[in-house]
Amino acid sequence: MAVTEPAPPRAALPASAPPARRGPGPAGILRRQSLRESARTYARSLPIVPVRARGLTIEGADGRRYLDCLSGGGSLALGHNHPVVLEAIRKVLDSGAPLHVMDLATPLKDAFVTELFATLPPALASRARVRFCGPAGADAVEAAVELVRTATGRDGLLACTGASHGVTEEPRATGDLRVTRLPYPQDYRCPFGTGGPEGAELAARRAELLLADAGSGVPLPAGLIVEPVQGEGDVLPAPDVWLRRMREITEARSIPLIADEVQTGVGRTGAFWAVEHSGIVPDVMVLSKAVGGSLPLAVVVYRDDLDAGEPGAHAGTFRGNQLAMAAGAATLAHVRRHRLAERAAELGTRMLDHLRAVAADHPQIGEVRGRGLMIGVELVDPEGPGAGPPPPAPRLAAAVQRACLDRGLIVDLCGRRSSVVRLLPPLTLTDDQAAAVLDRLSDALARVLKPGRPESDRP
């Protein structure tokens, strides 16, 4: 399939380029980075030097333009340099307000919390408290774990296979915290070999039996932490029926349920918060990425009766970022007022349908899945050994990512084996932009997956 969508016009980017200055060009900058920085992830797979950006579009130092479906790992709900975010930041800078005040009360923080509460599930908002911690999602996860440990007086934690709650492989805390992994239901690689509602019920039943069996070796835990859609873990949406069952199981045993909405929140999945798809109300929500409007901010929202910590518990120096609170409040309000979550649901359905039609022609695409504008395409080796679904094909996924970059499209790789091509476009994506993204991705897939492809495109 040929690429037919023209590149966005230059007017889509800021009118003036950065002032010229002496120094290395793009190749020199990349070479110096490789020598001086431990750049082990995006810098290796996406060798570009961004200098300007607006909305979906990034311009590199070499003048090339790219459609960015990485979106800062999902932190750019409104894309790059959205006017409402820039205006909010400029107002703070021009006002002379302090930029960093630890946890002191400020008008900007008050406005952010007010806007945040307006978006929460009403049953949680009516009893909610917030805790600001360090600025990253991993900080918020650890703060949430400490919160429920203190409130319950228990040490253990339940998490799910494939979960990635921040930079750690699994949720962790100090001391004698023990993490017990529960099966996370899915269709394509169902841990029980069934998939569908039956697989979801078996996964819930496994958790229920584990907690009911005094000889299981799993004492009553301090909490269960779950991603409504596993982001780094293969882009796996949790079945709504399973989430409802897990809510019933935890409520019956007074186990706080922690919803990790770091990547799924602020409209990404087609609801403002991904837990709304299932209708459950968690006891704790962990928020970061988009909630800061592209700037570092992390928040723990929790039910008031869990507020048992001592003053200063799991605080962190950079928990009072006023620019992030202003940008975050502006982003939350814009997504809410313009119903961008509903837009993400509609557009995401169309994009998933298109990619599933493409997958029908390529046995190397094991599954297309996702929710809203959180989309994954798993690459597999259809001739690989073993029973069940074909084995993941990370080298093939890497080749698709390179082919996309050659076509001016930035995509991510994720999953336990880096075999899933992931799309996280901004919620402001237009119909024409979505068509351009799909056209370029489809062309890259066809190029890499067809027999006799060029050596440069081979994994």
NORKANOR-V381270 format. One record per backbone hydrogen bond with DSSP energy under -0.5 kcal/mol. CO is the residue of the C=O (numbers start at 1). NH is the residue of the N-H. E is the energy in kcal/mol with one decimal. If there is no record, write none. Layout:
BEGIN
co;nh;e
CO;NH;E
CO;NH;E
END
This chain:
BEGIN
co;nh;e
2;4;-0.7
9;12;-2.1
10;13;-2.1
25;29;-2.7
26;30;-2.4
27;31;-2.1
28;32;-2.7
29;33;-2.3
30;34;-2.1
31;35;-1.3
32;36;-2.0
33;37;-2.8
37;39;-2.1
38;40;-1.1
41;44;-1.0
41;45;-1.5
42;46;-2.5
46;48;-2.4
49;61;-2.0
52;59;-3.0
54;57;-2.1
55;80;-2.6
56;68;-3.6
57;54;-2.3
58;66;-2.7
59;51;-2.9
59;52;-1.5
60;63;-2.1
64;60;-3.0
66;58;-2.4
66;68;-0.7
67;69;-0.9
67;410;-3.0
69;424;-2.8
70;73;-0.8
70;74;-1.1
71;74;-0.9
71;75;-0.7
71;76;-2.0
72;75;-0.9
75;77;-1.1
76;79;-1.4
77;427;-2.8
79;82;-0.6
80;55;-3.0
82;85;-0.7
82;86;-2.5
83;87;-2.6
84;88;-1.6
85;89;-2.2
86;90;-2.7
87;91;-2.3
88;92;-1.5
89;93;-2.3
90;94;-2.9
91;95;-1.3
92;96;-0.8
92;97;-0.9
93;96;-0.5
99;322;-2.0
101;104;-2.2
106;110;-2.5
107;111;-2.3
108;112;-2.2
109;113;-2.7
110;114;-2.1
111;115;-2.2
112;116;-2.8
113;117;-2.7
114;118;-1.4
115;119;-0.7
116;119;-1.4
116;120;-0.9
121;124;-1.7
121;125;-2.6
122;126;-2.1
124;127;-1.5
125;128;-0.9
127;304;-2.2
129;302;-2.6
131;300;-2.5
135;297;-0.7
136;140;-1.7
137;141;-2.3
138;142;-2.2
139;143;-2.2
140;144;-2.5
141;145;-2.5
142;146;-2.3
143;147;-2.1
144;148;-2.3
145;149;-2.1
146;150;-2.3
147;151;-2.3
148;152;-2.2
149;153;-2.1
156;222;-3.1
156;223;-0.5
157;180;-2.8
158;225;-2.6
159;182;-2.6
160;163;-1.8
164;166;-1.5
174;177;-0.7
178;157;-2.6
178;180;-0.5
180;159;-2.4
182;161;-2.6
183;185;-0.6
187;190;-0.9
190;193;-1.4
195;199;-1.8
196;200;-2.0
197;201;-2.4
198;202;-2.3
199;203;-2.1
200;204;-2.1
201;205;-2.7
202;206;-2.2
203;207;-1.6
204;208;-2.3
205;209;-2.7
206;210;-2.0
207;211;-1.9
208;212;-1.7
209;213;-1.7
212;214;-0.7
213;216;-1.8
217;219;-0.7
222;256;-0.6
223;158;-2.8
224;258;-3.6
226;228;-0.5
226;260;-2.4
228;238;-3.0
229;231;-0.6
230;235;-0.6
230;236;-1.6
231;235;-0.8
232;234;-1.5
232;415;-2.3
235;237;-0.6
236;230;-2.8
239;243;-2.2
240;244;-2.3
241;245;-1.9
242;246;-2.7
243;247;-2.1
244;248;-2.1
245;249;-2.5
246;250;-2.4
247;251;-2.4
248;252;-2.2
249;253;-0.7
250;253;-0.6
250;255;-2.9
251;254;-1.3
254;256;-0.6
256;224;-2.3
256;258;-0.6
257;259;-0.6
257;283;-1.7
257;284;-2.0
258;226;-2.4
258;260;-0.7
259;261;-1.1
259;286;-2.5
261;265;-1.8
262;290;-0.5
264;269;-0.9
265;268;-0.8
267;270;-1.4
268;373;-2.2
271;267;-0.6
271;269;-0.5
272;266;-1.1
272;267;-1.9
273;276;-2.1
274;277;-1.4
275;278;-0.8
275;279;-1.1
275;280;-1.0
280;282;-0.5
283;303;-2.0
284;259;-3.0
285;287;-0.5
285;301;-2.7
286;261;-1.9
287;299;-2.5
288;291;-1.9
289;292;-1.8
289;294;-0.6
290;293;-2.1
292;295;-1.5
298;133;-1.0
299;287;-2.8
299;301;-0.5
300;131;-2.2
301;285;-3.2
302;129;-2.3
303;306;-2.1
304;307;-1.7
306;308;-2.1
310;313;-2.1
312;315;-0.9
316;319;-0.5
317;319;-1.5
320;101;-0.8
320;322;-0.8
321;325;-1.9
322;326;-2.1
323;327;-2.8
324;328;-2.9
325;329;-2.5
326;330;-2.0
327;331;-2.1
328;332;-2.9
329;333;-2.2
330;334;-2.1
331;335;-2.7
332;336;-2.2
333;337;-3.0
334;338;-2.2
335;340;-2.0
335;341;-0.5
336;339;-0.9
339;343;-1.6
340;344;-2.4
341;345;-2.0
342;346;-2.1
343;347;-2.8
344;348;-2.4
345;349;-1.8
346;350;-1.6
347;351;-2.4
348;352;-2.7
349;353;-2.3
350;354;-2.2
351;355;-2.4
352;356;-2.3
353;357;-1.7
354;358;-1.8
355;359;-2.5
356;360;-1.3
358;361;-1.7
359;362;-1.8
362;365;-1.9
364;366;-0.9
364;380;-3.2
367;378;-2.7
369;376;-3.2
371;374;-0.6
374;371;-1.9
375;423;-2.9
376;369;-2.5
377;421;-2.8
378;366;-2.1
378;367;-0.8
379;393;-2.3
380;382;-0.8
381;384;-2.2
381;391;-0.5
391;381;-2.5
393;397;-2.1
394;398;-2.3
395;399;-1.8
396;400;-2.0
397;401;-2.3
398;402;-2.2
399;403;-2.4
400;404;-2.4
401;405;-2.2
402;406;-2.2
403;407;-1.0
404;407;-0.7
404;409;-2.2
405;408;-1.8
408;67;-2.7
409;411;-0.6
410;69;-2.2
412;422;-2.9
414;420;-2.0
415;418;-1.2
419;379;-2.8
419;421;-0.5
420;414;-2.2
420;422;-0.6
421;377;-2.3
422;412;-2.2
423;375;-2.1
426;429;-1.5
430;434;-2.6
431;435;-2.2
432;436;-2.0
433;437;-2.5
434;438;-2.6
435;439;-2.4
436;440;-2.3
437;441;-2.5
438;442;-2.8
439;443;-2.1
440;444;-2.2
441;445;-2.7
442;446;-2.5
443;447;-2.1
444;448;-2.4
445;449;-2.8
446;450;-1.2
450;453;-0.9
454;457;-1.5
455;458;-1.3
END
